[in-house]
Amino acid sequence: MCPTDQISTAGQIDLPKTLDHSHATALRAQLEALRGQSVTLDAQACQFIGGAGAELLLAAHAEWSDASVDFTVQNMSEKFVAGVSNLGLQQTALFQEVSQE
């Protein structure tokens, strides 16, 4: 696990400052450990989201949704929101708050 990745409370993960391919691998392991449980991702500290990070979040969201388990992203930083928008993902269910800001 990367030092910036933390599970702060049951089912809550603080996203790293940079959510690129190298950090997505560590996040994937954290998510696998929480499979079947409600998950809340805190994106307050996240200043960059790359394609690999976004792909992981979308795939995990789809898996949790298929299992009827909550999977949310909260406290999205401005740069996280900009990254999601730059990737064209602001209209997806996971990032629907982005299009409302």
Secondary structure, DSSP 8 states (H G I E B T S, - for coil): --TT-EEEETTEEE--SEESHHHHHHHHHHHHHTTTS-EEEE-SS--EE-HHHHHHHHHHHHHHHHTT--EEEES--HHHHHHHHHTT-TTSSTTHHHHH-
